[in-house]
Amino acid sequence: LRRDVREKKIFVTGGASMIDIDKPDPEPVSVDGYRNWSTTDGLFKTNAKFVALIDVTNDDGKIIDRDVQLLRKDGKKVAIELSGLRSTDREYVRQQLEPLRDWATLDGSLKIKAKLLGKFDKEIILEESDGITTLVQIENLTDKDKEYLKQKTLSPHSKYAF
């Protein structure tokens, strides 16, 4: 199943068991990369684009939090604790950090360079750099790709684990 997100957006939330391709993105990203950001309590809101995820460490070098660095249109940088952002904003950050990699099926019918957009019980959603999304059954993936998925799931200290 391939979908062009320019036609319909795929909206994925953590722990979802189904995909709603008709639901609009709650915070659309403009052509220049700016979108609305908000804290969970709604007390802080800004329109900015994602710049980086920065580890905040204590004196011992242990990571105690992560800050999301944003750039507003007026050129000012803003840092917000990742844990204080809405779940949709945290998911957006995760998607920005996910690398493109080669994916393939056992029978060779699918070979693409894409990032992992979502993982469910028996399938994953991959997104190519042009926005095309593909739904793939996990059982059909190569052993290399299945191992990659296991590492993503089992490593709570991964920079992608929010």
N, C-alpha and C positions, 0 to 999 in steps of 0.2 A: 504494500500500500504506500503510494507516494503522494504527497500533497505539497502544493506550492503555497507557502505561507503568505505570498503576496496576494493570493486569492482569498484564503481564509486562514486566520491565525490558529495555531494550536496552543492552548493554554494548559500548562501542566502544573499541578500543585503537589506538594509533598504528600506521599501516601495515597494518591489518587488511584482508583482502580479502573477508571475509564477516562477516555479522552473526549473532550467536548470541543469540536473544531468550529462550532458556530458561536462560541462565547468570545466576545471581543477581549483583547488584551486590556486589563484594567488601567495600565499606565502605558499608553503607546509611546514609542520612541520616535522622535522627529528625525528627519533626514540628517540633521547635523548631530544626532546622538543624544540630545537632551530629553529628559523625561522627568516626571514628578516623583519626588521621594518624600517619605514621611516616617516619623517614628511611630511605634505601636500605639502610643497614647495620643497621637495626633497633635502634640504641642509644637513640634518642629516640622515644617514643610519647606521644600525648596524645589526649584526646577534646575537641574544640573545634569552633567554627564559623568559617568563612571570613569575614574582615573586609575585607581589601584586599591588593593586590599593590603593593609599594613598590619603586621603583627605588633601588638603592644606587649612588652616584656617587663618583668620586675627586675630588681637588681641582680638576681641570680640567673637571668637570661631565660627564665621560664615564661612561656606565652600565657598571659592572663586575659587577653581579649584581642579582638581584631577591630581595626577601624577601617571604614570605607572612606576613601578619599574621593571627593567629588569636585568638579569644576563648574562654577556658575557662569552664566552668560556675561556677567560683569567682570569676569576674570579672577574672582576671589575663590580660593580653595576652601572647602569645608570638609571636616572629618567627623564622622558619626560612628558610634559603636555599632558594629554589625548586629550584635544581639538586640539592640534597641530598635532596629528597623522592622517594618511590616514584613510579613512572610513573602509577599510578592516581590519586595525589594531584595530580600535575601536570596530568593530564587534567581532573580535577574543577575545578581553578582555571581552566583555559582555558574550560571550559564556563560558569563563573560570570561570566566577563568578556565572553563573546560577546553582542553586542547583539541585541535583537529588531529585525527589519526586514521590509519587505514583500517577498514572493516571489511570482512568477507564472509560469505556463507560457505558451508562445507562443499556444496555442489558447484561453487564458482559462479552461480547466477547473479550474485551481487558482490561488487568490489567498488567501494567508494571511500573517499577521504571525507570524514565528517566528525562532529563532536556529539557526545552523548547528551541528549536533551532530557530524557526521562527513562526511568526503569520501573517496570511493573513485574508482577509475578512470572509471567511467561514471555514477555516481549519488551523491546526497547524502542525508543524513538531516537533516530539519528538525524542531525541537521548538517547539511552541506553548506559551504561558505556562501552559496547563492540563495540560501533560504529554503531550498527544497528539503522536505522532511520525509523520512522513510521509516515505516514501522516494520520491525524484524522480529521473528520468533527466536528467542534465545537458543532453543534446541537446534536451530539451523546454523548458528554461528560456528566459526572455526574454534578449535581448542584454545588458541592464543587469545581470541576475543572473549571467550567464556572466562578464562583466567583473569583477564583485565577487569571484567565485571565483578568477579569475586573479590579482587583487591580493592576495588572502589567501594564495595559493600562492607567489607570486613575491617577496613582501616579507619577507626574513629579519629585518628590524628591527621588524616589527609587534609590538605588545604582546601579540599572540596567538601569536607564534611561540616555542614552547618547545623 
